[in-house]
Amino acid sequence: MTSDDIVHRLRAAGSVFAEDEAALLRRSTHDDDTLESLVRRRLGGEPLEHVVGRVELAGLELSVGPGVFVPRQRTRALLNRTLDTVRAAQAVGEASARGRRPRASSQSVVVVEAFCGVAPVATAIVRAFPDAEIHAIDRSPAALRHARTNLGAGRGVHRGDVLVGLPQYVRGRVDVIAAVPPYVPDGRLDLLPHEARDHEPHAALLGGADGLDLARALVEQAPCFLAADGLLLLELHRSQVAAAATHARANGLVVVGQGSTIDTDDVAENDDAGSAPRPVATGTFPDDDDQPDDEPDDEPDDEPDEADLQTVVLELHLG
């Protein structure tokens, strides 16, 4: 089977990234029978990342598979902010300049990724800061199997609900909690493309009536785990930030910043080579006042477009 054959079949099925997908499928196996099986799975609507068993994010190749949430390229913003936080926590000189007590050289930075899925953020920290103390927690056994593969041996991978399930010894010691909680409102499953609706667990996508149930739970549980100068970093839809911040203040947290996600043009033009561009969500959540985009859309009209989902990294500190 030639690459042109695969491209033709993918195009006939409606793929707008047929060349990229064909290249990824061919790189995944040298066996023609296996390749045919992979192509058929993709033609059947299975997410490309599930088919090839990996996704690339910020230079990381992450193990993924059927039945798990695929990390989105926009989460690079959360990943980068977490890296910056860990870097600052390790820098004794910078800590002193901020009036923070310098960290003892024998004390590792402690990082928790909540709702970790396959643990993209925690994996980035492990690669950049091998001495960091890492804990990843999720309620999905399938996702945690991939998280263990991505993180490697010796890292804390815990099955639990929000933060319930983390070891007691990390209470009051965590420098940064990073999370992409499920934040799509239950009634807005239509915002997601068929690949997500049909192949990713809804528990990893939906967050209650307004999409904030699990974010609220995390805000409530985080203070007892955070160190005195620790940060809670949340990826949310921008229309949810005000409500999330109000709940955070009611639970003893202070909003210290909010940064935009990776620019959507950057996502579209510079998607990592191991993951073909994929639509993720469309439209806006309730109460978002966006005006329609006058620019023509290159995507099919009936397929949601990742560029329409505007997310923010909300930064919270103990008050």
VMD Tcl script that draws the C-alpha trace (Angstrom):
set ca {
  {0.00 0.00 0.00}
  {1.50 3.31 -1.07}
  {1.24 6.62 0.72}
  {-0.83 7.95 -2.19}
  {-3.31 5.10 -1.70}
  {-3.70 5.99 1.97}
  {-4.08 9.69 1.20}
  {-6.77 8.94 -1.38}
  {-8.74 6.78 1.06}
  {-8.46 9.32 3.85}
  {-9.54 12.18 1.58}
  {-12.51 10.16 0.37}
  {-13.52 9.73 4.01}
  {-13.40 13.49 4.56}
  {-9.98 14.02 6.13}
  {-8.66 17.56 5.60}
  {-5.18 16.55 6.76}
  {-4.86 13.38 4.69}
  {-1.17 13.77 3.84}
  {-0.15 14.37 7.45}
  {-2.26 11.48 8.70}
  {-0.96 9.11 6.04}
  {2.62 9.91 6.99}
  {1.92 9.21 10.66}
  {0.16 5.95 9.89}
  {3.03 4.76 7.69}
  {5.60 5.63 10.37}
  {3.70 3.56 12.91}
  {4.42 0.18 11.32}
  {6.43 -1.52 8.61}
  {3.94 -4.37 8.28}
  {1.38 -4.02 5.48}
  {-1.33 -5.99 7.27}
  {-0.94 -3.91 10.40}
  {-0.94 -0.74 8.34}
  {-4.17 -1.76 6.67}
  {-5.71 -2.35 10.10}
  {-4.60 1.09 11.28}
  {-5.98 2.77 8.17}
  {-9.33 1.04 8.60}
  {-9.52 2.13 12.22}
  {-8.88 5.73 11.19}
  {-11.42 5.50 8.37}
  {-13.90 4.24 10.96}
  {-13.58 7.53 12.85}
  {-11.19 6.54 15.63}
  {-8.92 9.43 16.72}
  {-5.59 9.33 14.94}
  {-3.73 9.48 18.26}
  {-5.58 6.42 19.52}
  {-4.79 4.59 16.29}
  {-1.03 5.28 16.30}
  {-0.75 5.11 20.11}
  {1.00 8.41 20.64}
  {0.69 12.17 20.55}
  {3.41 14.81 20.49}
  {3.10 17.82 22.76}
  {5.78 20.47 23.25}
  {8.48 18.11 22.02}
  {7.28 15.19 24.13}
  {6.08 11.93 22.60}
  {3.34 10.68 24.90}
  {1.72 7.27 25.03}
  {-2.05 7.35 24.49}
  {-4.59 4.79 23.41}
  {-8.25 3.87 23.05}
  {-10.52 5.03 25.83}
  {-8.34 7.88 27.12}
  {-8.39 11.66 26.73}
  {-5.88 12.92 24.17}
  {-3.88 15.94 25.42}
  {-4.63 19.06 23.37}
  {-1.98 21.31 21.88}
  {-3.45 24.32 23.71}
  {-2.32 22.75 27.00}
  {1.20 23.84 26.11}
  {0.33 27.10 27.88}
  {-0.34 25.29 31.15}
  {2.72 23.10 30.65}
  {4.98 26.09 30.07}
  {3.61 27.98 33.07}
  {4.19 24.94 35.26}
  {7.77 24.65 34.02}
  {8.32 28.32 34.82}
  {6.95 27.83 38.34}
  {9.21 24.86 39.02}
  {12.20 26.71 37.60}
  {11.52 29.65 39.92}
  {11.07 27.38 42.93}
  {14.47 25.82 42.29}
  {16.26 29.11 41.80}
  {17.57 30.12 45.22}
  {18.72 33.50 44.02}
  {15.37 34.36 42.48}
  {13.57 33.12 45.56}
  {15.66 35.38 47.75}
  {15.01 38.36 45.48}
  {11.29 37.80 45.93}
  {11.64 37.65 49.69}
  {10.96 33.93 49.71}
  {12.86 31.64 52.01}
  {15.52 29.81 49.97}
  {14.79 26.14 49.42}
  {17.09 23.70 51.17}
  {19.26 21.98 48.59}
  {18.05 18.55 49.73}
  {14.37 19.44 49.35}
  {12.84 18.59 45.99}
  {10.24 20.69 44.28}
  {6.87 18.96 44.65}
  {4.52 18.96 41.66}
  {1.03 17.48 41.37}
  {-0.88 17.04 38.13}
  {-4.57 16.59 38.97}
  {-6.97 15.07 36.43}
  {-3.72 13.98 34.86}
  {-4.99 11.64 32.16}
  {-1.80 10.42 30.48}
  {0.19 13.00 32.53}
  {1.53 15.41 29.89}
  {2.42 18.18 32.34}
  {4.00 15.85 34.89}
  {6.00 14.19 32.12}
  {7.35 17.55 30.96}
  {8.47 18.30 34.53}
  {10.18 14.90 34.85}
  {12.11 15.46 31.62}
  {13.17 18.99 32.54}
  {13.68 18.48 36.30}
  {14.50 14.82 37.02}
  {14.95 15.52 40.75}
  {11.46 16.94 41.20}
  {8.99 14.99 43.31}
  {6.12 14.18 40.97}
  {2.58 13.03 41.73}
  {-0.07 12.42 39.07}
  {-3.65 11.58 40.01}
  {-6.69 10.54 38.00}
  {-9.71 8.29 38.43}
  {-9.24 6.42 35.12}
  {-7.23 3.18 35.32}
  {-6.75 3.22 31.53}
  {-5.31 6.74 31.58}
  {-3.05 5.92 34.50}
  {-1.52 2.99 32.63}
  {-0.36 5.44 29.98}
  {0.71 7.94 32.65}
  {3.02 5.33 34.18}
  {4.54 4.65 30.76}
  {5.10 8.36 30.13}
  {6.50 9.16 33.57}
  {8.70 6.13 33.98}
  {9.52 4.24 37.16}
  {9.73 5.84 40.56}
  {7.07 8.51 40.12}
  {3.91 8.83 42.14}
  {0.93 7.74 40.05}
  {-2.27 7.56 42.06}
  {-5.83 6.53 41.35}
  {-8.14 8.97 43.09}
  {-10.88 11.56 42.89}
  {-9.62 15.14 42.39}
  {-6.88 15.17 45.12}
  {-8.35 12.47 47.34}
  {-5.90 9.63 46.93}
  {-2.68 11.60 47.17}
  {-0.36 10.46 49.97}
  {-0.77 12.33 53.24}
  {2.92 13.23 53.37}
  {2.54 15.75 50.53}
  {0.02 17.88 52.45}
  {1.35 21.39 52.86}
  {4.38 20.67 50.65}
  {3.17 21.07 47.06}
  {4.82 23.87 45.08}
  {2.47 23.66 42.11}
  {-0.74 21.85 41.29}
  {-1.46 21.88 37.56}
  {-4.75 20.69 36.13}
  {-6.97 20.55 33.09}
  {-10.21 19.58 34.85}
  {-13.09 18.43 32.66}
  {-14.78 21.77 31.95}
  {-17.25 21.32 29.11}
  {-20.82 21.85 30.43}
  {-22.87 18.67 30.44}
  {-25.39 20.12 28.03}
  {-22.76 21.25 25.52}
  {-21.39 17.94 24.36}
  {-22.26 19.25 20.89}
  {-19.23 21.56 21.21}
  {-16.97 18.56 20.71}
  {-16.20 16.85 17.40}
  {-17.42 13.33 16.83}
  {-13.97 11.88 17.57}
  {-14.11 13.19 21.14}
  {-17.81 12.47 21.65}
  {-17.53 8.92 20.39}
  {-14.08 7.81 21.53}
  {-12.97 9.77 24.59}
  {-14.49 9.10 28.02}
  {-17.15 11.67 28.80}
  {-15.92 11.73 32.40}
  {-12.73 13.34 31.10}
  {-14.64 15.97 29.14}
  {-17.75 17.06 31.04}
  {-17.73 19.14 34.21}
  {-21.35 19.48 35.34}
  {-24.10 21.94 34.48}
  {-21.74 24.90 34.02}
  {-18.58 22.86 33.49}
  {-17.05 23.91 36.82}
  {-18.04 21.13 39.24}
  {-14.63 19.48 39.22}
  {-12.72 22.76 39.11}
  {-14.63 23.84 42.24}
  {-13.77 20.57 43.96}
  {-10.10 21.08 43.15}
  {-10.17 24.65 44.45}
  {-11.72 23.39 47.70}
  {-9.18 20.60 48.19}
  {-6.02 22.37 47.05}
  {-5.31 24.68 50.03}
  {-4.43 21.84 52.40}
  {-1.90 20.45 49.92}
  {-0.23 23.67 48.78}
  {2.95 24.96 50.39}
  {2.82 28.51 51.72}
  {4.06 29.88 48.40}
  {2.51 27.21 46.20}
  {0.43 27.84 43.07}
  {-2.67 26.21 41.66}
  {-2.76 26.45 37.85}
  {-6.04 25.69 36.05}
  {-6.82 25.53 32.36}
  {-10.42 26.70 31.84}
  {-12.59 28.23 29.17}
  {-12.28 32.00 29.36}
  {-16.00 32.46 30.06}
  {-15.60 30.39 33.25}
  {-12.77 32.39 34.79}
  {-14.89 34.90 36.74}
  {-16.98 32.19 38.41}
  {-13.90 30.09 39.17}
  {-12.09 33.08 40.68}
  {-15.07 33.90 42.91}
  {-15.12 30.33 44.22}
  {-11.37 30.41 44.73}
  {-11.56 33.55 46.86}
  {-14.28 31.96 48.97}
  {-11.87 29.10 49.68}
  {-8.87 31.17 50.72}
  {-7.14 31.49 47.37}
  {-6.07 34.65 45.60}
  {-5.99 35.19 41.85}
  {-2.44 36.19 40.98}
  {-2.68 35.99 37.22}
  {-4.38 34.62 34.18}
  {-2.58 33.91 30.97}
  {-4.03 33.18 27.56}
  {-3.62 29.79 26.04}
  {-1.15 29.20 23.20}
  {-2.24 31.40 20.31}
  {-4.62 29.48 18.08}
  {-2.74 30.49 14.93}
  {0.38 29.03 16.49}
  {-1.44 25.77 17.20}
  {-2.70 25.52 13.66}
  {0.59 26.35 11.97}
  {3.10 24.73 14.30}
  {1.40 21.59 15.52}
  {3.94 19.00 16.61}
  {5.01 16.63 13.88}
  {3.80 13.50 15.65}
  {0.22 14.65 15.87}
  {-1.68 15.87 12.87}
  {-3.84 18.95 13.51}
  {-7.16 17.85 14.99}
  {-10.37 19.71 15.74}
  {-11.26 19.73 19.42}
  {-14.17 22.01 20.15}
  {-16.25 24.75 18.68}
  {-18.42 27.66 19.64}
  {-18.48 29.30 23.04}
  {-19.81 28.28 26.40}
  {-22.89 30.03 27.77}
  {-22.45 33.73 28.59}
  {-19.42 34.18 26.34}
  {-19.85 37.40 24.37}
  {-17.60 36.67 21.43}
  {-18.55 38.21 18.13}
  {-18.59 35.97 15.06}
  {-15.34 35.72 13.16}
  {-15.56 37.36 9.75}
  {-12.64 35.35 8.43}
  {-13.53 32.34 6.26}
  {-13.09 28.96 7.93}
  {-10.90 26.40 6.17}
  {-12.51 23.56 8.11}
  {-15.68 21.79 6.97}
  {-18.76 23.64 8.23}
  {-20.08 20.61 10.06}
  {-16.90 19.86 11.99}
  {-15.95 21.70 15.20}
  {-12.77 23.72 15.11}
  {-10.18 23.84 17.90}
  {-9.41 27.49 17.18}
  {-12.83 28.51 18.47}
  {-12.22 27.19 21.98}
  {-10.50 29.99 23.87}
  {-8.91 28.84 27.11}
  {-7.06 30.59 29.91}
  {-4.56 29.45 32.54}
  {-5.86 30.75 35.88}
  {-3.18 31.18 38.57}
  {-4.22 30.92 42.22}
  {-2.16 31.41 45.37}
  {-2.92 30.79 49.04}
  {-4.27 34.01 50.57}
}
mol new
graphics top color blue
foreach p $ca { graphics top sphere $p radius 0.5 }
foreach p [lrange $ca 0 end-1] q [lrange $ca 1 end] { graphics top cylinder $p $q radius 0.2 }
display resetview
